[in-house]
Amino acid sequence: MVTPGEPGDPAAPIPDDQVRPVWASVGDTLRVAAEIAAPTVAIGVVKRRPAMMALAHRAHVDRPAIRLMRKLRHKYGAGPLRLRVPGRSLSLVLDPAQVGGLLADAPVPFSPDTTEKNAALRHFQPHGVLISEGGKREERRELNEAVLEPGLPLHHLAGPWAKIIHEEGARIPEGMAELDADRFTRHWWTIVRRITLGGDTAVDREITALLDDLRLDANWAYARRQQESTRDRFLALVRHQVALDRPDSLAGELTKFAETSDTETDPAGQLPHWMFAFDAAGIVTLRALALLATHPAQRERALGELEGLDLTEPHQLPYLRSCVLESVRLWPTTPALLRESRSETAWGPDGTSFLVYTPFFHRDDETLPYADDFAPDIWLDGRAQRNPALVPFSGGPGICPGRDVVLFTASTLLAVLLKEAEYTPEGTAAALVPGRLPSTLDHFGIRLGIGSRD
């Protein structure tokens, strides 16, 4: 095992002159395609497919992929490992220290706007910051940060949002003997629509329904023709709702930004990505609730954090936030981080695409003593921050600007749910055995029995 501060510490940076790309054999390239790329694509990179997620859970598909990554690192060293893909320069990152270097050097020379990502995200967010470069990227990133306020202890709208989350969260277990993923997701999206769009009308619900359809198409990237008429209607509805200037919403903040800025960026064009990101946040929140239902010590500590708090008011809730982050570490909602070089570097030629397979770096028991444990404390005591390969919200200049909004929403909802009821694991949640957590977890199959806290 490697612990921070020892030789081989994953936090130790690797200088460019020590980066030595190596070629994979044809056989190993095919293994990467079969055991890593194919399952990831089949499950759905942009929107998860329930049937494939259930199959992946039963087959524990991430476990052989993690074993393969470990074997490749033993065989080839730190790499990066250049895969033999006809017509493409594609490299697989094997070393945790190199993850930090790759993400730190964005957007130049390693751009987040990769060929595959651009082809996928254009299905529903053609003006998103993730598929932008140069001046457009700078303007869009500035807008994102101005509205989402990353780095602040609490967003300035946290007060009204706390009331929304409390109101809707209290309804989730109300009068029910069991909570399943469908019920959780319906209430989650009501919260998301009210926070992002400012309401939950028929038009707001149509926006999220259209987004679901477009994201399913986006799973196919350039292999499926874009539904231009559906996308145009979706974007028109988003612009219409943003123009309503509803108070206490991200859409309303976009309108304010447009009124006070001379940017040429279309403010409404940024909202689709925020809604897309909130889908992953819902998955993470449900998984975190399942983890707390199966780990009594962590649940009691979380309840202790809530002692005496009025959850209609905003709170930082550091321990519950760490539980959310730990849920993402255990089952990353972005299994493949992609970067593409814009010039020749020590890492490879111009135009090389780099793949960071996050489940490996998050669950590598050769470098992480807590690999298969539910260990929220790593996010509080500095261990996670010292490891550049733990990237729940990506990293470097491309780190998700909405991370604090997501953590506030998820942790506040968890707080409400924990205070409202007791939960017992059923369905796929029953697989969450402390110390032996599965490599793959089908969130669609999570069920939780609901009991009184009295």
C-alpha positions as CSV (number, residue, x, y, z in Angstrom):
1,M,0.0,0.0,0.0
2,V,1.1,3.6,-0.7
3,T,0.3,6.2,1.9
4,P,0.7,10.0,1.4
5,G,4.2,11.1,2.0
6,E,5.9,7.8,1.2
7,P,7.9,7.1,-1.9
8,G,5.4,6.5,-4.7
9,D,2.9,8.9,-3.1
10,P,0.3,9.5,-5.9
11,A,0.4,13.2,-5.0
12,A,4.0,13.6,-6.2
13,P,4.0,15.3,-9.6
14,I,5.8,13.7,-12.5
15,P,7.9,16.2,-14.6
16,D,7.3,16.1,-18.3
17,D,10.9,14.8,-18.9
18,Q,9.9,11.7,-16.9
19,V,6.7,11.1,-18.9
20,R,7.5,8.2,-21.3
21,P,4.7,7.1,-23.5
22,V,4.8,3.4,-24.4
23,W,2.9,1.5,-27.0
24,A,0.4,-1.2,-26.0
25,S,0.3,-4.5,-27.9
26,V,-2.6,-5.1,-30.2
27,G,-3.9,-7.7,-27.8
28,D,-3.9,-5.3,-24.9
29,T,-5.5,-2.6,-27.0
30,L,-8.3,-5.1,-27.8
31,R,-8.7,-5.9,-24.1
32,V,-9.1,-2.2,-23.2
33,A,-11.8,-2.0,-25.9
34,A,-13.6,-5.1,-24.7
35,E,-13.3,-4.6,-20.9
36,I,-13.3,-0.9,-20.4
37,A,-14.6,1.0,-23.5
38,A,-17.4,-1.4,-24.5
39,P,-19.1,-1.7,-21.1
40,T,-18.8,2.1,-20.5
41,V,-20.5,2.9,-23.8
42,A,-23.1,0.2,-23.4
43,I,-24.2,1.5,-20.0
44,G,-24.5,5.0,-21.4
45,V,-21.9,7.7,-21.0
46,V,-24.3,10.7,-21.1
47,K,-27.5,9.0,-19.8
48,R,-27.6,5.6,-18.1
49,R,-29.6,2.8,-19.7
50,P,-31.6,1.0,-16.9
51,A,-31.4,-2.5,-18.5
52,M,-27.7,-2.2,-19.2
53,M,-27.0,-0.8,-15.7
54,A,-28.8,-3.8,-14.2
55,L,-26.7,-6.2,-16.3
56,A,-23.5,-4.4,-15.3
57,H,-24.4,-4.6,-11.6
58,R,-25.0,-8.4,-11.9
59,A,-21.7,-8.9,-13.8
60,H,-19.7,-6.5,-11.6
61,V,-18.3,-5.1,-14.9
62,D,-16.0,-2.5,-13.2
63,R,-14.0,-5.1,-11.3
64,P,-12.4,-6.8,-14.3
65,A,-11.8,-3.4,-15.8
66,I,-9.9,-2.3,-12.7
67,R,-7.9,-5.5,-12.7
68,L,-6.9,-5.0,-16.3
69,M,-5.8,-1.4,-15.6
70,R,-3.6,-2.7,-12.7
71,K,-2.1,-5.4,-15.0
72,L,-1.3,-2.8,-17.6
73,R,0.4,-0.6,-15.1
74,H,2.5,-3.5,-13.9
75,K,3.4,-4.5,-17.4
76,Y,4.1,-1.1,-19.0
77,G,5.0,1.2,-16.1
78,A,3.7,4.7,-15.6
79,G,3.0,5.4,-19.3
80,P,0.8,6.9,-20.6
81,L,-0.1,3.9,-22.7
82,R,-0.6,4.5,-26.4
83,L,-3.3,2.3,-27.8
84,R,-3.1,0.9,-31.3
85,V,-6.3,2.5,-32.7
86,P,-6.3,2.9,-36.5
87,G,-6.5,6.6,-37.6
88,R,-6.4,7.9,-34.0
89,S,-3.8,8.8,-31.4
90,L,-5.3,7.6,-28.2
91,S,-3.5,7.2,-24.9
92,L,-4.7,5.6,-21.6
93,V,-3.4,7.2,-18.4
94,L,-2.1,4.6,-15.9
95,D,-0.4,6.6,-13.2
96,P,-2.3,8.6,-10.5
97,A,0.3,11.4,-10.5
98,Q,-0.2,11.9,-14.3
99,V,-3.9,12.4,-13.8
100,G,-3.2,15.6,-11.9
101,G,-0.7,16.9,-14.5
102,L,-3.1,16.2,-17.4
103,L,-6.0,18.0,-15.8
104,A,-3.9,20.9,-14.5
105,D,-2.7,21.8,-18.0
106,A,-6.1,22.7,-19.4
107,P,-7.3,24.1,-21.7
108,V,-3.8,24.3,-23.3
109,P,-2.2,22.0,-24.2
110,F,-4.8,19.5,-23.0
111,S,-8.3,20.7,-24.1
112,P,-11.5,19.3,-22.5
113,D,-13.1,19.8,-25.9
114,T,-12.4,16.4,-27.3
115,T,-13.7,14.9,-30.5
116,E,-16.0,12.3,-28.8
117,K,-17.2,14.8,-26.1
118,N,-18.1,17.4,-28.8
119,A,-20.0,14.9,-30.9
120,A,-22.0,13.7,-27.8
121,L,-22.8,17.0,-26.1
122,R,-23.8,18.9,-29.3
123,H,-27.0,16.8,-29.3
124,F,-28.4,19.0,-26.5
125,Q,-25.9,21.7,-25.5
126,P,-24.2,23.1,-28.6
127,H,-23.1,26.2,-26.7
128,G,-21.7,24.5,-23.6
129,V,-18.4,25.5,-22.0
130,L,-17.1,21.9,-22.1
131,I,-17.1,21.9,-25.9
132,S,-15.7,25.4,-26.3
133,E,-12.2,26.8,-26.9
134,G,-10.3,30.1,-27.0
135,G,-12.2,33.2,-26.3
136,K,-15.6,31.6,-26.3
137,R,-14.5,29.2,-23.6
138,E,-13.2,32.0,-21.5
139,E,-16.5,33.9,-21.8
140,R,-18.6,30.9,-21.1
141,R,-16.5,29.8,-18.2
142,E,-16.7,33.4,-16.7
143,L,-20.5,33.2,-17.0
144,N,-20.7,29.8,-15.3
145,E,-18.5,30.9,-12.4
146,A,-20.4,34.2,-12.0
147,V,-23.8,32.5,-11.7
148,L,-22.7,29.3,-9.9
149,E,-20.3,31.0,-7.5
150,P,-17.8,28.1,-7.0
151,G,-15.7,28.4,-3.9
152,L,-18.2,30.3,-1.7
153,P,-19.3,28.6,1.5
154,L,-22.9,29.0,0.4
155,H,-24.5,30.3,-2.8
156,H,-26.3,33.6,-2.2
157,L,-29.5,31.8,-3.1
158,A,-28.9,29.0,-0.6
159,G,-31.7,30.4,1.7
160,P,-34.6,30.0,-0.7
161,W,-33.1,26.8,-2.1
162,A,-33.0,25.2,1.4
163,K,-36.7,25.8,1.8
164,I,-37.4,24.2,-1.6
165,I,-35.3,21.2,-0.7
166,H,-36.9,20.8,2.7
167,E,-40.4,21.1,1.3
168,E,-39.9,18.6,-1.5
169,G,-37.6,16.3,0.5
170,A,-40.1,15.9,3.3
171,R,-42.6,14.5,0.8
172,I,-40.4,11.7,-0.4
173,P,-40.9,9.3,2.5
174,E,-44.3,10.6,3.4
175,G,-46.9,7.9,3.9
176,M,-44.7,5.3,2.2
177,A,-43.3,1.9,3.3
178,E,-40.6,1.9,0.7
179,L,-38.6,4.3,-1.3
180,D,-37.5,3.3,-4.8
181,A,-35.4,5.0,-7.4
182,D,-38.4,6.1,-9.5
183,R,-40.0,7.9,-6.6
184,F,-36.8,9.5,-5.5
185,T,-36.0,10.6,-9.1
186,R,-39.4,12.3,-9.5
187,H,-39.0,14.4,-6.4
188,W,-35.4,15.1,-7.3
189,W,-36.3,16.6,-10.6
190,T,-39.0,18.7,-9.0
191,I,-36.2,20.2,-6.8
192,V,-33.9,20.6,-9.8
193,R,-36.5,22.4,-11.9
194,R,-37.3,24.8,-9.2
195,I,-33.6,25.6,-8.5
196,T,-32.5,25.8,-12.2
197,L,-35.6,27.1,-14.0
198,G,-37.5,28.6,-11.1
199,G,-40.7,26.5,-11.3
200,D,-42.3,23.2,-12.0
201,T,-44.9,23.9,-14.6
202,A,-45.8,21.8,-17.6
203,V,-43.3,23.7,-19.7
204,D,-40.5,23.1,-17.2
205,R,-41.4,19.4,-17.1
206,E,-41.4,19.2,-20.9
207,I,-37.9,20.7,-20.9
208,T,-36.5,17.9,-18.7
209,A,-38.4,15.2,-20.8
210,L,-36.9,16.6,-24.0
211,L,-33.5,16.6,-22.3
212,D,-33.8,12.9,-21.4
213,D,-34.6,12.1,-25.1
214,L,-31.7,14.1,-26.4
215,R,-29.2,12.7,-23.9
216,L,-30.2,9.1,-24.9
217,D,-29.3,10.1,-28.4
218,A,-26.1,11.7,-27.2
219,N,-25.0,8.3,-25.9
220,W,-24.3,7.5,-29.5
221,A,-22.2,10.6,-30.1
222,Y,-21.4,10.9,-33.8
223,A,-22.9,7.4,-34.6
224,R,-26.4,8.9,-34.5
225,R,-27.8,11.9,-36.4
226,Q,-28.8,14.8,-34.2
227,Q,-32.5,15.4,-33.7
228,E,-32.3,19.0,-34.8
229,S,-36.1,19.8,-34.5
230,T,-36.2,18.3,-31.0
231,R,-33.1,20.1,-29.9
232,D,-34.4,23.4,-31.4
233,R,-37.6,23.1,-29.4
234,F,-35.7,22.2,-26.2
235,L,-33.4,25.2,-26.5
236,A,-36.3,27.5,-27.4
237,L,-38.2,26.4,-24.3
238,V,-35.1,26.9,-22.2
239,R,-34.7,30.4,-23.6
240,H,-38.3,31.2,-23.0
241,Q,-38.2,30.1,-19.3
242,V,-34.9,32.0,-18.7
243,A,-36.6,35.1,-20.1
244,L,-39.3,34.8,-17.5
245,D,-36.7,36.0,-15.0
246,R,-38.1,34.0,-12.1
247,P,-36.7,34.9,-8.7
248,D,-34.4,32.6,-6.7
249,S,-33.3,30.5,-9.6
250,L,-30.2,30.0,-11.7
251,A,-32.3,31.0,-14.8
252,G,-33.0,34.3,-13.1
253,E,-29.3,34.8,-12.3
254,L,-28.5,34.2,-16.0
255,T,-30.9,37.0,-16.9
256,K,-29.2,39.4,-14.4
257,F,-25.8,38.5,-15.8
258,A,-27.0,39.2,-19.4
259,E,-28.3,42.6,-18.3
260,T,-25.0,43.7,-16.7
261,S,-22.5,42.1,-19.0
262,D,-21.4,42.9,-22.5
263,T,-20.6,39.3,-23.3
264,E,-21.7,37.8,-26.6
265,T,-22.3,34.5,-24.9
266,D,-25.9,33.2,-25.0
267,P,-26.6,32.9,-21.3
268,A,-29.5,30.4,-21.7
269,G,-27.1,28.2,-23.7
270,Q,-25.3,27.3,-20.4
271,L,-28.4,26.0,-18.6
272,P,-28.7,22.6,-20.4
273,H,-25.3,21.5,-19.0
274,W,-26.3,22.4,-15.5
275,M,-29.5,20.3,-15.7
276,F,-27.5,17.4,-17.2
277,A,-25.1,17.6,-14.3
278,F,-27.9,17.6,-11.8
279,D,-29.0,14.1,-13.2
280,A,-25.7,12.7,-12.0
281,A,-26.1,14.5,-8.7
282,G,-29.4,12.7,-8.1
283,I,-27.7,9.3,-8.7
284,V,-25.0,10.2,-6.3
285,T,-27.5,11.4,-3.6
286,L,-29.5,8.2,-3.8
287,R,-26.4,6.1,-3.6
288,A,-25.2,8.1,-0.6
289,L,-28.5,7.5,1.2
290,A,-28.2,3.8,0.5
291,L,-24.6,3.9,2.0
292,L,-25.8,5.6,5.1
293,A,-28.6,3.0,5.4
294,T,-26.0,0.2,5.5
295,H,-23.3,1.9,7.6
296,P,-24.6,2.6,11.1
297,A,-21.6,4.4,12.4
298,Q,-21.5,6.9,9.6
299,R,-25.3,7.3,9.8
300,E,-25.1,8.2,13.5
301,R,-22.3,10.7,12.8
302,A,-24.4,12.3,10.1
303,L,-27.4,12.5,12.4
304,G,-25.2,14.1,15.1
305,E,-24.2,16.8,12.6
306,L,-27.9,17.6,12.2
307,E,-28.7,17.9,15.9
308,G,-30.6,21.1,16.6
309,L,-30.5,22.4,13.0
310,D,-33.4,24.0,11.3
311,L,-33.2,22.5,7.8
312,T,-35.4,25.2,6.3
313,E,-32.3,27.4,6.7
314,P,-29.0,26.8,4.7
315,H,-26.1,24.9,6.4
316,Q,-22.8,23.7,5.1
317,L,-23.0,20.2,6.5
318,P,-19.4,19.2,6.0
319,Y,-19.8,15.5,7.0
320,L,-22.8,15.0,4.7
321,R,-20.9,16.7,1.9
322,S,-18.1,14.2,2.5
323,C,-20.6,11.4,2.2
324,V,-21.7,12.7,-1.1
325,L,-18.1,13.0,-2.3
326,E,-17.5,9.5,-1.1
327,S,-20.5,8.2,-3.1
328,V,-18.9,9.7,-6.3
329,R,-15.5,8.2,-5.4
330,L,-17.0,4.7,-5.0
331,W,-19.1,4.9,-8.2
332,P,-17.9,7.8,-10.5
333,T,-20.8,9.2,-12.5
334,T,-18.2,10.3,-15.1
335,P,-16.3,7.0,-15.7
336,A,-14.1,8.5,-18.5
337,L,-12.4,11.9,-18.3
338,L,-11.2,12.9,-21.7
339,R,-8.6,15.5,-22.8
340,E,-7.1,16.2,-26.2
341,S,-3.8,17.7,-26.9
342,R,-3.6,20.9,-29.0
343,S,0.1,20.6,-29.7
344,E,2.9,18.0,-29.6
345,T,3.9,17.4,-26.0
346,A,6.1,14.9,-24.1
347,W,2.9,12.9,-23.6
348,G,2.4,12.4,-27.4
349,P,1.7,14.0,-30.7
350,D,-0.7,16.9,-31.5
351,G,-4.2,15.7,-31.5
352,T,-3.7,12.8,-29.0
353,S,-6.8,11.9,-27.0
354,F,-6.2,10.9,-23.3
355,L,-8.5,8.7,-21.3
356,V,-8.6,8.7,-17.5
357,Y,-10.7,5.7,-16.4
358,T,-11.9,7.1,-13.0
359,P,-13.2,3.8,-11.5
360,F,-9.6,2.5,-11.5
361,F,-8.1,5.5,-9.8
362,H,-10.9,5.7,-7.3
363,R,-10.9,2.0,-6.3
364,D,-7.2,1.0,-6.8
365,D,-6.4,-1.1,-3.7
366,E,-2.7,-0.9,-4.5
367,T,-2.7,2.9,-3.7
368,L,-5.8,3.4,-1.6
369,P,-6.1,1.5,1.8
370,Y,-9.8,2.5,1.8
371,A,-10.5,1.4,-1.8
372,D,-13.7,-0.6,-1.1
373,D,-14.7,1.1,2.1
374,F,-17.2,3.9,2.7
375,A,-14.7,6.4,4.1
376,P,-16.1,10.0,4.3
377,D,-13.3,11.1,6.5
378,I,-10.8,11.1,3.6
379,W,-12.6,14.3,2.4
380,L,-12.2,16.0,5.8
381,D,-8.6,15.0,6.8
382,G,-6.8,16.0,3.6
383,R,-6.1,12.5,2.2
384,A,-8.4,12.9,-0.8
385,Q,-7.1,16.4,-1.6
386,R,-3.5,15.0,-1.6
387,N,-4.4,12.5,-4.3
388,P,-4.8,14.2,-7.7
389,A,-6.4,11.1,-9.1
390,L,-9.5,11.4,-6.9
391,V,-11.6,13.6,-9.1
392,P,-15.3,13.6,-8.2
393,F,-15.8,16.9,-10.1
394,S,-12.8,16.6,-12.5
395,G,-9.8,18.8,-11.7
396,G,-7.6,21.7,-12.7
397,P,-8.9,24.7,-14.6
398,G,-11.7,22.5,-16.0
399,I,-13.1,21.5,-12.6
400,C,-16.9,21.6,-12.5
401,P,-18.0,25.2,-11.5
402,G,-21.3,23.9,-10.2
403,R,-19.6,21.6,-7.6
404,D,-20.7,23.6,-4.6
405,V,-24.3,24.0,-5.8
406,V,-24.4,20.3,-6.3
407,L,-22.9,19.5,-2.9
408,F,-25.3,21.9,-1.2
409,T,-28.4,20.4,-2.9
410,A,-27.4,16.8,-2.3
411,S,-26.3,17.2,1.3
412,T,-29.3,19.3,2.3
413,L,-31.7,16.7,0.7
414,L,-29.8,13.9,2.6
415,A,-30.2,15.8,5.8
416,V,-34.0,16.2,5.3
417,L,-34.4,12.5,4.4
418,L,-32.3,11.3,7.4
419,K,-34.3,13.4,9.8
420,E,-37.7,12.3,8.4
421,A,-37.3,8.5,8.5
422,E,-35.2,5.4,9.1
423,Y,-34.1,3.4,6.1
424,T,-33.3,-0.3,5.6
425,P,-31.5,-1.7,2.5
426,E,-33.5,-3.6,-0.1
427,G,-32.9,-4.3,-3.8
428,T,-29.4,-3.5,-5.0
429,A,-28.8,-1.5,-1.8
430,A,-28.6,-4.9,0.1
431,A,-25.3,-5.5,-1.7
432,L,-23.6,-2.6,0.2
433,V,-21.8,-4.7,2.8
434,P,-19.3,-2.6,4.8
435,G,-15.7,-3.3,3.8
436,R,-16.7,-5.1,0.7
437,L,-18.6,-2.6,-1.4
438,P,-19.3,-3.7,-5.0
439,S,-17.4,-2.2,-7.9
440,T,-20.6,-1.5,-9.8
441,L,-23.9,-0.4,-8.2
442,D,-27.2,-0.2,-10.2
443,H,-28.9,2.9,-8.7
444,F,-32.1,2.1,-10.6
445,G,-32.5,-1.0,-8.5
446,I,-32.0,0.7,-5.1
447,R,-34.9,0.2,-2.7
448,L,-35.0,1.4,0.9
449,G,-37.6,0.3,3.5
450,I,-39.0,3.3,5.3
451,G,-39.5,3.3,9.1
452,S,-40.4,5.8,11.7
453,R,-37.6,7.6,13.6
454,D,-39.8,7.9,16.7
